[in-house]
Amino acid sequence: MARVYISAVIDAPVEKAWEVLRDFNALPRYHRFFSKSEIEDGLPADKIGCVRNFYTHDGGHIREQLLTLSDREYRCCYCILEATLPVRGYVSEMTLKPITESGQTFGEWWAEYEVDEADAAEVFQTVSDTFRFAFEGAEDVIHGREVQR
Protein backbone atom coordinates (compact mmCIF):
# COMPACT_ATOMS: atom_id res chain seq x y z
CA MET A 1 0.00 0.00 0.00
CA ALA A 2 1.40 3.38 -1.03
CA ARG A 3 0.75 6.48 1.04
CA VAL A 4 1.07 10.18 0.25
CA TYR A 5 0.85 12.79 3.00
CA ILE A 6 1.01 16.57 2.48
CA SER A 7 0.55 19.30 5.05
CA ALA A 8 0.49 23.06 4.62
CA VAL A 9 -0.25 26.30 6.39
CA ILE A 10 -2.95 28.31 4.65
CA ASP A 11 -2.84 32.03 5.35
CA ALA A 12 -6.53 32.33 6.19
CA PRO A 13 -8.90 31.39 9.00
CA VAL A 14 -10.13 27.79 8.95
CA GLU A 15 -13.70 28.87 8.13
CA LYS A 16 -12.54 30.65 4.95
CA ALA A 17 -10.32 27.74 3.88
CA TRP A 18 -13.13 25.25 4.52
CA GLU A 19 -15.59 27.36 2.54
CA VAL A 20 -13.43 26.81 -0.57
CA LEU A 21 -12.18 23.25 0.02
CA ARG A 22 -15.44 21.65 1.23
CA ASP A 23 -17.11 22.05 -2.18
CA PHE A 24 -16.69 18.60 -3.75
CA ASN A 25 -17.42 20.03 -7.19
CA ALA A 26 -15.17 23.13 -7.12
CA LEU A 27 -11.80 21.72 -8.19
CA PRO A 28 -11.62 23.80 -11.40
CA ARG A 29 -12.25 26.94 -9.33
CA TYR A 30 -9.12 26.58 -7.21
CA HIS A 31 -6.92 23.87 -8.74
CA ARG A 32 -4.57 24.37 -11.68
CA PHE A 33 -4.76 20.72 -12.83
CA PHE A 34 -8.52 20.53 -13.43
CA SER A 35 -10.63 21.99 -16.22
CA LYS A 36 -14.15 20.68 -15.68
CA SER A 37 -16.16 18.96 -12.93
CA GLU A 38 -19.75 17.89 -12.47
CA ILE A 39 -21.69 15.96 -9.86
CA GLU A 40 -23.50 13.02 -11.39
CA ASP A 41 -27.29 12.63 -11.28
CA GLY A 42 -27.81 16.27 -10.29
CA LEU A 43 -27.06 15.58 -6.63
CA PRO A 44 -25.79 18.33 -4.32
CA ALA A 45 -21.99 18.47 -3.98
CA ASP A 46 -22.22 17.93 -0.21
CA LYS A 47 -24.39 14.79 -0.29
CA ILE A 48 -22.54 11.77 1.05
CA GLY A 49 -22.31 9.22 -1.75
CA CYS A 50 -22.38 11.76 -4.59
CA VAL A 51 -19.94 11.18 -7.44
CA ARG A 52 -17.86 13.89 -9.06
CA ASN A 53 -16.81 13.36 -12.62
CA PHE A 54 -13.89 15.61 -13.55
CA TYR A 55 -11.17 16.19 -16.11
CA THR A 56 -7.60 17.44 -16.18
CA HIS A 57 -6.44 20.01 -18.72
CA ASP A 58 -4.51 17.27 -20.55
CA GLY A 59 -7.55 15.00 -20.93
CA GLY A 60 -7.25 12.83 -17.82
CA HIS A 61 -10.54 11.66 -16.35
CA ILE A 62 -11.43 10.75 -12.76
CA ARG A 63 -14.62 9.73 -10.96
CA GLU A 64 -14.61 10.02 -7.17
CA GLN A 65 -17.23 9.32 -4.54
CA LEU A 66 -17.70 11.45 -1.43
CA LEU A 67 -17.51 9.21 1.65
CA THR A 68 -17.47 11.74 4.50
CA LEU A 69 -18.00 15.47 4.84
CA SER A 70 -17.92 17.07 8.28
CA ASP A 71 -18.41 20.81 8.73
CA ARG A 72 -17.80 20.36 12.45
CA GLU A 73 -14.43 18.62 11.99
CA TYR A 74 -13.48 20.36 8.70
CA ARG A 75 -12.93 16.91 7.17
CA CYS A 76 -13.63 15.33 3.80
CA CYS A 77 -12.98 11.74 2.70
CA TYR A 78 -13.46 10.28 -0.77
CA CYS A 79 -12.42 7.35 -2.97
CA ILE A 80 -11.58 6.95 -6.64
CA LEU A 81 -14.10 4.89 -8.58
CA GLU A 82 -12.25 5.10 -11.89
CA ALA A 83 -9.33 7.11 -13.22
CA THR A 84 -6.71 7.39 -15.91
CA LEU A 85 -4.31 7.50 -12.94
CA PRO A 86 -3.07 3.88 -12.55
CA VAL A 87 -4.19 3.27 -8.94
CA ARG A 88 -6.44 0.76 -7.19
CA GLY A 89 -8.23 1.06 -3.85
CA TYR A 90 -7.51 4.79 -3.61
CA VAL A 91 -8.93 6.49 -0.52
CA SER A 92 -8.09 10.06 0.45
CA GLU A 93 -8.86 12.41 3.33
CA MET A 94 -8.38 16.13 3.84
CA THR A 95 -8.66 17.85 7.21
CA LEU A 96 -8.24 21.45 8.30
CA LYS A 97 -7.41 22.74 11.78
CA PRO A 98 -7.32 26.29 13.09
CA ILE A 99 -3.97 27.72 14.13
CA THR A 100 -5.31 29.78 16.99
CA GLU A 101 -2.21 31.93 17.61
CA SER A 102 -2.04 33.29 14.05
CA GLY A 103 -5.55 32.91 12.65
CA GLN A 104 -4.20 30.65 9.91
CA THR A 105 -5.18 27.10 8.97
CA PHE A 106 -3.20 23.87 9.15
CA GLY A 107 -4.22 21.56 6.33
CA GLU A 108 -3.48 17.85 5.98
CA TRP A 109 -4.24 15.70 2.94
CA TRP A 110 -3.37 12.06 2.58
CA ALA A 111 -4.12 9.17 0.28
CA GLU A 112 -3.55 5.42 0.39
CA TYR A 113 -3.71 3.26 -2.72
CA GLU A 114 -2.28 0.30 -4.57
CA VAL A 115 -0.03 0.98 -7.55
CA ASP A 116 2.29 -1.09 -9.72
CA GLU A 117 5.97 -0.56 -8.94
CA ALA A 118 6.63 0.76 -12.46
CA ASP A 119 4.11 3.59 -11.88
CA ALA A 120 4.80 4.26 -8.17
CA ALA A 121 7.16 7.27 -8.43
CA GLU A 122 5.08 9.10 -11.04
CA VAL A 123 1.80 8.50 -9.18
CA PHE A 124 3.37 9.62 -5.89
CA GLN A 125 4.50 12.89 -7.51
CA THR A 126 1.13 13.47 -9.20
CA VAL A 127 -0.85 12.91 -5.99
CA SER A 128 1.58 15.04 -3.93
CA ASP A 129 1.33 17.90 -6.43
CA THR A 130 -2.47 17.57 -6.53
CA PHE A 131 -2.75 18.07 -2.77
CA ARG A 132 -0.11 20.82 -2.57
CA PHE A 133 -1.64 22.80 -5.45
CA ALA A 134 -5.11 22.43 -3.91
CA PHE A 135 -3.97 24.13 -0.71
CA GLU A 136 -2.12 26.84 -2.68
CA GLY A 137 -5.09 27.42 -4.99
CA ALA A 138 -7.55 27.64 -2.11
CA GLU A 139 -5.40 30.33 -0.51
CA ASP A 140 -5.28 32.21 -3.83
CA VAL A 141 -9.09 32.12 -4.11
CA ILE A 142 -9.52 33.33 -0.52
CA HIS A 143 -7.21 36.30 -1.13
CA GLY A 144 -8.68 37.16 -4.55
CA ARG A 145 -5.55 36.15 -6.47
CA GLU A 146 -5.72 34.40 -9.82
CA VAL A 147 -5.10 30.66 -9.59
CA GLN A 148 -2.09 29.59 -11.66
CA ARG A 149 -3.07 27.42 -14.64
C-alpha positions as a LaTeX table, in Angstrom:
\begin{tabular}{lrrr}
\hline
Residue & $x$ (\AA) & $y$ (\AA) & $z$ (\AA) \\
\hline
Met1 & 0.00 & 0.00 & 0.00 \\
Ala2 & 1.40 & 3.38 & $-1.03$ \\
Arg3 & 0.75 & 6.48 & 1.04 \\
Val4 & 1.07 & 10.18 & 0.25 \\
Tyr5 & 0.85 & 12.79 & 3.00 \\
Ile6 & 1.01 & 16.57 & 2.48 \\
Ser7 & 0.55 & 19.30 & 5.05 \\
Ala8 & 0.49 & 23.06 & 4.62 \\
Val9 & $-0.25$ & 26.30 & 6.39 \\
Ile10 & $-2.95$ & 28.31 & 4.65 \\
Asp11 & $-2.84$ & 32.03 & 5.35 \\
Ala12 & $-6.53$ & 32.33 & 6.19 \\
Pro13 & $-8.90$ & 31.39 & 9.00 \\
Val14 & $-10.13$ & 27.79 & 8.95 \\
Glu15 & $-13.70$ & 28.87 & 8.13 \\
Lys16 & $-12.54$ & 30.65 & 4.95 \\
Ala17 & $-10.32$ & 27.74 & 3.88 \\
Trp18 & $-13.13$ & 25.25 & 4.52 \\
Glu19 & $-15.59$ & 27.36 & 2.54 \\
Val20 & $-13.43$ & 26.81 & $-0.57$ \\
Leu21 & $-12.18$ & 23.25 & 0.02 \\
Arg22 & $-15.44$ & 21.65 & 1.23 \\
Asp23 & $-17.11$ & 22.05 & $-2.18$ \\
Phe24 & $-16.69$ & 18.60 & $-3.75$ \\
Asn25 & $-17.42$ & 20.03 & $-7.19$ \\
Ala26 & $-15.17$ & 23.13 & $-7.12$ \\
Leu27 & $-11.80$ & 21.72 & $-8.19$ \\
Pro28 & $-11.62$ & 23.80 & $-11.40$ \\
Arg29 & $-12.25$ & 26.94 & $-9.33$ \\
Tyr30 & $-9.12$ & 26.58 & $-7.21$ \\
His31 & $-6.92$ & 23.87 & $-8.74$ \\
Arg32 & $-4.57$ & 24.37 & $-11.68$ \\
Phe33 & $-4.76$ & 20.72 & $-12.83$ \\
Phe34 & $-8.52$ & 20.53 & $-13.43$ \\
Ser35 & $-10.63$ & 21.99 & $-16.22$ \\
Lys36 & $-14.15$ & 20.68 & $-15.68$ \\
Ser37 & $-16.16$ & 18.96 & $-12.93$ \\
Glu38 & $-19.75$ & 17.89 & $-12.47$ \\
Ile39 & $-21.69$ & 15.96 & $-9.86$ \\
Glu40 & $-23.50$ & 13.02 & $-11.39$ \\
Asp41 & $-27.29$ & 12.63 & $-11.28$ \\
Gly42 & $-27.81$ & 16.27 & $-10.29$ \\
Leu43 & $-27.06$ & 15.58 & $-6.63$ \\
Pro44 & $-25.79$ & 18.33 & $-4.32$ \\
Ala45 & $-21.99$ & 18.47 & $-3.98$ \\
Asp46 & $-22.22$ & 17.93 & $-0.21$ \\
Lys47 & $-24.39$ & 14.79 & $-0.29$ \\
Ile48 & $-22.54$ & 11.77 & 1.05 \\
Gly49 & $-22.31$ & 9.22 & $-1.75$ \\
Cys50 & $-22.38$ & 11.76 & $-4.59$ \\
Val51 & $-19.94$ & 11.18 & $-7.44$ \\
Arg52 & $-17.86$ & 13.89 & $-9.06$ \\
Asn53 & $-16.81$ & 13.36 & $-12.62$ \\
Phe54 & $-13.89$ & 15.61 & $-13.55$ \\
Tyr55 & $-11.17$ & 16.19 & $-16.11$ \\
Thr56 & $-7.60$ & 17.44 & $-16.18$ \\
His57 & $-6.44$ & 20.01 & $-18.72$ \\
Asp58 & $-4.51$ & 17.27 & $-20.55$ \\
Gly59 & $-7.55$ & 15.00 & $-20.93$ \\
Gly60 & $-7.25$ & 12.83 & $-17.82$ \\
His61 & $-10.54$ & 11.66 & $-16.35$ \\
Ile62 & $-11.43$ & 10.75 & $-12.76$ \\
Arg63 & $-14.62$ & 9.73 & $-10.96$ \\
Glu64 & $-14.61$ & 10.02 & $-7.17$ \\
Gln65 & $-17.23$ & 9.32 & $-4.54$ \\
Leu66 & $-17.70$ & 11.45 & $-1.43$ \\
Leu67 & $-17.51$ & 9.21 & 1.65 \\
Thr68 & $-17.47$ & 11.74 & 4.50 \\
Leu69 & $-18.00$ & 15.47 & 4.84 \\
Ser70 & $-17.92$ & 17.07 & 8.28 \\
Asp71 & $-18.41$ & 20.81 & 8.73 \\
Arg72 & $-17.80$ & 20.36 & 12.45 \\
Glu73 & $-14.43$ & 18.62 & 11.99 \\
Tyr74 & $-13.48$ & 20.36 & 8.70 \\
Arg75 & $-12.93$ & 16.91 & 7.17 \\
Cys76 & $-13.63$ & 15.33 & 3.80 \\
Cys77 & $-12.98$ & 11.74 & 2.70 \\
Tyr78 & $-13.46$ & 10.28 & $-0.77$ \\
Cys79 & $-12.42$ & 7.35 & $-2.97$ \\
Ile80 & $-11.58$ & 6.95 & $-6.64$ \\
Leu81 & $-14.10$ & 4.89 & $-8.58$ \\
Glu82 & $-12.25$ & 5.10 & $-11.89$ \\
Ala83 & $-9.33$ & 7.11 & $-13.22$ \\
Thr84 & $-6.71$ & 7.39 & $-15.91$ \\
Leu85 & $-4.31$ & 7.50 & $-12.94$ \\
Pro86 & $-3.07$ & 3.88 & $-12.55$ \\
Val87 & $-4.19$ & 3.27 & $-8.94$ \\
Arg88 & $-6.44$ & 0.76 & $-7.19$ \\
Gly89 & $-8.23$ & 1.06 & $-3.85$ \\
Tyr90 & $-7.51$ & 4.79 & $-3.61$ \\
Val91 & $-8.93$ & 6.49 & $-0.52$ \\
Ser92 & $-8.09$ & 10.06 & 0.45 \\
Glu93 & $-8.86$ & 12.41 & 3.33 \\
Met94 & $-8.38$ & 16.13 & 3.84 \\
Thr95 & $-8.66$ & 17.85 & 7.21 \\
Leu96 & $-8.24$ & 21.45 & 8.30 \\
Lys97 & $-7.41$ & 22.74 & 11.78 \\
Pro98 & $-7.32$ & 26.29 & 13.09 \\
Ile99 & $-3.97$ & 27.72 & 14.13 \\
Thr100 & $-5.31$ & 29.78 & 16.99 \\
Glu101 & $-2.21$ & 31.93 & 17.61 \\
Ser102 & $-2.04$ & 33.29 & 14.05 \\
Gly103 & $-5.55$ & 32.91 & 12.65 \\
Gln104 & $-4.20$ & 30.65 & 9.91 \\
Thr105 & $-5.18$ & 27.10 & 8.97 \\
Phe106 & $-3.20$ & 23.87 & 9.15 \\
Gly107 & $-4.22$ & 21.56 & 6.33 \\
Glu108 & $-3.48$ & 17.85 & 5.98 \\
Trp109 & $-4.24$ & 15.70 & 2.94 \\
Trp110 & $-3.37$ & 12.06 & 2.58 \\
Ala111 & $-4.12$ & 9.17 & 0.28 \\
Glu112 & $-3.55$ & 5.42 & 0.39 \\
Tyr113 & $-3.71$ & 3.26 & $-2.72$ \\
Glu114 & $-2.28$ & 0.30 & $-4.57$ \\
Val115 & $-0.03$ & 0.98 & $-7.55$ \\
Asp116 & 2.29 & $-1.09$ & $-9.72$ \\
Glu117 & 5.97 & $-0.56$ & $-8.94$ \\
Ala118 & 6.63 & 0.76 & $-12.46$ \\
Asp119 & 4.11 & 3.59 & $-11.88$ \\
Ala120 & 4.80 & 4.26 & $-8.17$ \\
Ala121 & 7.16 & 7.27 & $-8.43$ \\
Glu122 & 5.08 & 9.10 & $-11.04$ \\
Val123 & 1.80 & 8.50 & $-9.18$ \\
Phe124 & 3.37 & 9.62 & $-5.89$ \\
Gln125 & 4.50 & 12.89 & $-7.51$ \\
Thr126 & 1.13 & 13.47 & $-9.20$ \\
Val127 & $-0.85$ & 12.91 & $-5.99$ \\
Ser128 & 1.58 & 15.04 & $-3.93$ \\
Asp129 & 1.33 & 17.90 & $-6.43$ \\
Thr130 & $-2.47$ & 17.57 & $-6.53$ \\
Phe131 & $-2.75$ & 18.07 & $-2.77$ \\
Arg132 & $-0.11$ & 20.82 & $-2.57$ \\
Phe133 & $-1.64$ & 22.80 & $-5.45$ \\
Ala134 & $-5.11$ & 22.43 & $-3.91$ \\
Phe135 & $-3.97$ & 24.13 & $-0.71$ \\
Glu136 & $-2.12$ & 26.84 & $-2.68$ \\
Gly137 & $-5.09$ & 27.42 & $-4.99$ \\
Ala138 & $-7.55$ & 27.64 & $-2.11$ \\
Glu139 & $-5.40$ & 30.33 & $-0.51$ \\
Asp140 & $-5.28$ & 32.21 & $-3.83$ \\
Val141 & $-9.09$ & 32.12 & $-4.11$ \\
Ile142 & $-9.52$ & 33.33 & $-0.52$ \\
His143 & $-7.21$ & 36.30 & $-1.13$ \\
Gly144 & $-8.68$ & 37.16 & $-4.55$ \\
Arg145 & $-5.55$ & 36.15 & $-6.47$ \\
Glu146 & $-5.72$ & 34.40 & $-9.82$ \\
Val147 & $-5.10$ & 30.66 & $-9.59$ \\
Gln148 & $-2.09$ & 29.59 & $-11.66$ \\
Arg149 & $-3.07$ & 27.42 & $-14.64$ \\
\hline
\end{tabular}
